[in-house]
Amino acid sequence: DAEITQSPRHKITETGRQVTLACHQTWNHNNMFWYRQDLGHGLRLIHYSYGVHDTNKGEVSDGYSVSRSNTEDLPLTLESAASSQTSVYFCASSESGSYNEQFFGPGTRLTVL
Amino acid sequence: AQSVTQPDIHITVSEGASLELRCNYSYGATPYLFWYVQSPGQGLQLLLKYFSGDTLVQGIKGFEAEFKRSQSSFNLRKPSVHWSDAAEYFCAVGARRDDKIIFGKGTRLHILP
């Protein structure tokens, strides 16, 4: 069965360290998205990609970067982790077309000390 | 720009009672509308979606939602809730010009035995 996976599921790091969160999907979807989920804010879009070598900034992109070298993966990098980036991060993918369902991964809980 | 408002942060209902979760959207044209559910510690799962046609949409797990253009609403309903329905529910709106969707801040549903 096709799926979308995230790793690690839990991560504790220190302020200033670089952190990379992995997202891998086997749906062969063109679109991939990264969100963060915080109490009182719901899900906010960090970065998204419509295909290989395409990346776009979402509403809360400062301090984050992504790259898309193949269809299956969209890793999210925190260049220099800050305590404000403590959150739960979700990756999602969808077929092209905004009427299409986004399929979500299980999430990564990141704590920055 | 599109936006979504879920007026209720928490809703508590008794098991077997009916449920209605409210969602209002802002968008200049007919949007794509979604309801997602998130069980504790899980990613989001699509319950139902609307993009055209019949304004009453049936979803999984016995849920339905009605699109009312005049009220800019897309409320979620279920005639009789089960303890397993306790979760967080997100309304979302998608624009027809790109593949992004914007999520509301969520409504947490609590079920009394």
Contacts between the chains, C-beta under 8 A, distances in Angstrom:
chain1	res1	chain2	res2	distance
A	31	B	99	5.2
A	33	B	100	7.6
A	35	B	103	7.8
A	40	B	105	6.7
A	41	B	105	6.4
A	42	B	90	6.5
A	42	B	103	4.9
A	42	B	104	5.9
A	42	B	105	3.8
A	42	B	106	5.1
A	43	B	44	7.8
A	43	B	90	6.9
A	43	B	103	4.3
A	44	B	103	8.0
A	45	B	100	6.5
A	45	B	102	7.9
A	48	B	99	8.0
A	48	B	100	6.5
A	50	B	99	6.6
A	58	B	100	7.7
A	90	B	43	6.0
A	90	B	44	7.2
A	92	B	43	8.0
A	92	B	44	7.7
A	94	B	99	6.6
A	96	B	99	6.3
A	97	B	99	6.4
A	98	B	32	5.6
A	98	B	94	3.9
A	98	B	95	6.2
A	98	B	96	6.3
A	98	B	97	8.0
A	98	B	98	6.2
A	98	B	99	4.6
A	98	B	100	6.9
A	98	B	101	6.6
A	99	B	32	4.8
A	99	B	49	7.2
A	99	B	51	4.3
A	99	B	94	6.8
A	100	B	99	7.5
A	101	B	34	7.5
A	101	B	46	4.7
A	101	B	49	6.7
A	102	B	44	7.8
A	102	B	46	7.7
A	102	B	101	6.6
A	104	B	36	8.0
A	104	B	43	3.5
A	104	B	44	4.4
A	104	B	45	7.3
A	105	B	43	5.5
A	106	B	42	6.5
A	106	B	43	5.0
A	107	B	41	7.9
A	107	B	42	7.7
A	107	B	43	5.7
